[in-house]
Amino acid sequence: MSNPPFFHDASGCVRFSVMVGGHPVAASVRRETLRYRFHTSENADPLETFGLHVEEIDAAVRRRLACGSPAPVMLREYDLAVAT
């Protein structure tokens, strides 16, 4: 079992883990990345935004890992771009 996601004030990131192959992989996503990708207000709670889109965010972490990114994974806006 992994730890619950939390907002880390000093870095401005939601830190979380994704279970991959039975092991937790550490990851993070900046508040601004969540805001820009999911079109929330500047005052939106990043943990709430994260929770509403956790499946998409977890999938982005798995894609990065599949492409060879080492852990911990720091998601960028590009990683969460809408597929066209």
Secondary structure, 3 states (H helix, E strand, C coil): CCCCCEEECCCCEEEEEEEECCEEEEEEEEHHHHHHHHCCCCCCCHHHHHHHCHHHHHHHHHHHHHCCCCCCEEECHHHHCCCC
